[in-house]
Amino acid sequence: NGETMQTIDVAGQIYSTPTMVDNRLLVYALENGTVVGYDTVENRELWKKDLGKRFVLPLSSVVVGDNRVVVLPVQGKLIGCNAHSGDVVWEKDLPGVTFEVKPVVVGKVMYVVNKNQVIAVGMLTGNVVSKLIMNGTVVSLQIDKKTLYVLDSTGKLQALGRDGNELWSYNAGKDVQGMAVHPEGVYVFKNQSVVKLVGENKPKPA
């Protein structure tokens, strides 16, 4: 109904989108590099860590059994923190990754873009699971349920399963601008036209 249920005062500016790790643990990062774990039920701060990094990108989290990990993107690096304590459990250098394309999460894996590469990183360990090479620079990266959609600058759209195998593809031609994933289908935007893809590689004008 739009009613304000809770307000949390923080000690600085938040540029990144916080993440709810579970139904009570909120993790947010301040612009000055301080990361905070907050219990929204007891309305109190659980921990605070100064990582000395500026966070401007959305935080992501994963829960597997008793393991709760928050992943923080910074320029050229991912940092995995224990969501219970804030302790850094892993760091993964990703040279060249600028996060111009927003990372996406499928299950326990985070997909990040480096030019024409889509790099799959395990969120619990920071290990690189796989690397997918596209024909051109990745323009857009989105997910829908268990499918990963990758659109590159050559106009090729690929629908990939969690294992990285191609389910189907569509060639939209050059000058593509982006895409939008919707329950009714995938929309590819190009110049002044829109192509709607439904099912397996069946384009329809929209």
N, C-alpha and C positions, 0 to 999 in steps of 0.2 A: 504493500500500500504506500510505499515511499517514505515510511516513518524512519527516522534516524534511530537505530538500535544501540549504537555504541560509537564513541568518539575517542580516539587515541591521540594524545598530544606527543609530538616527537621533537627532538632537539635540533632539528635542522631541515634543510630542503630535501625532499624525495623526488628524484627524477625518474627512477626505475619503478616499474610496476611490482609491488610486493607479491608474495606467494603464500597461500594457505597450505601448509604442509599436510595437515590433517584437519579434523573438525574443530581444533582449538589453537593450534600453533601457527602464528603468523610470523613470517620473516620479512623484514624490510631493510633496505640499504639507503643510507644518507649519501648526499652528493660528496661529502668529505671522505668517504671510504669506511665509515662505521656501519657495521651490520648488526642488527638487533633481532633477537628471538623473543616473541611476546606471547604470553598466555592470554588469549582473549576471554577465557572463562573466568579465570581469577583476576583478570584485568591488571596484570603486572609483568614487568620485564624479567625474563628468565636469564638472559645473557646478552653481552655486548662485546663485539670484537672490532678493533680498528685494523682493517686490512690495507689501509693507505692507498686504496684504488678508487677512482671515480666511477660510480655505477650509474649508467644512463639507460641500460637495457633491462627488459623484464627478467626477473628472477624465475627459476624453475625448480621444482622439487619432485622427488620420487620417494615412494614408500614401498619397501619390500620386507615383509615381516616386521622385525624390530628395527630395521635399518631405515633411517630417515635422512636423506641427503638433499641439501640445497645447492644448486649450481648457479654460480654468478659469472656472467660473461664480462670480460674487460677486453680492451684492444689486444688482439693477438693471443688471448689466453682464456681458459676456463678454470674456475676455482670451485672445487667441491668441498662443502663444509658439512660437518655433523650437525643436523638440525636440532639435536638435543642440547649440545654444548657450544656450538659455534666454532669448534676446532676445525682447522683445515685438514682434510683427510687426503686430498690429492690436488695437484695442479698440472694442467696440460697446456704446454705451449703450442700454439697454432699459428706459426709465422704466416703473415699475409692475410689472416682473417680479420676483417674490419667490422663484421656484423652489420653491413649495410642491408643485408637480407636477414630478417628476423629468424633466429633459430626456432625449430619446432621439436616437440617431444612426442615420441610414440613409445608407449610402455616405459622401459628402462633406458631408452636410447634417445640422445639428443642429436639432431641433425643440424650441422652448421655449414655455411657456404664459404668457399674460397675460390672466387672467380668461376671456373667451369667445373669445380669439384663440389660434391656434397659429402661431407665427412660425418660418419656416424660414430659418436662417442658414448661409451657406457657411463651412465650417470653415477653408478655406485663406485666405479674404479678410476674413471678418466681414461681408460684404454680405448684406442681407436678400434672399433669393431669392423668397419669397412670404409672404403672410399669409392664413390661413384663418379665416373667421368662423363660429363655431358658434352654435347657437340659445341656449345657456345657458353658464354657467361650466363650464370643462373640469374634470371630476372625475378622469379617468384618461387617460393617454397611453401606449400600448405599441406594440411592433412585433413582427412575425413575418415573417422573410425580407424580402420586398419590400413588405409591406403595413403601413400605419400605421393603428392603431385609436384613435379618439377617442370618449370617452364624456362627454356633458355633463349638466348638472344637470336638464335637461328629460327625460332618459331616452333621448335619441337616441344610438345607437351608429353611427358611420360607419367604414367600411373604405375607406381611401384609398390610391391608388397613389403612386409616387414623384413623379409630376407633380402631385399634389394633387387629381386627379380622383376622384370618388366611384365605388368599385367596387360597393358595396352598402351598405344601411343597415337598421337595425332600431330600432323604437321600443319601449323597455321600460317606458315610463310614468315617472311621477315617483317620488321617494324611492329612486332607485338609490343604491347604496353603493360600487360599484366593479366591476372586471372583472379577469379573468385570461385571458391568451392562452396556449393550449396547442396542441401539434401536432394533437390530436384535435378542437379547436374553440375557440371563444371563450365563456367563461362570464361571465354578467352576474349580479351579486348585488343582490337587492332584498328588503328586509325579511327574511322567513324563507324566501324562495324563490330558486332558482337556475335560470337559463335557459341552455341550451347551444345555441350557434349553430354549425352545420356547413355548409360550403359557402357558397352565396349566399343569405343571409337565410332560413335554414330553422331556426326555433326548435324545440328539443326539451326536454321537462322532464328535469331531472337530479336 
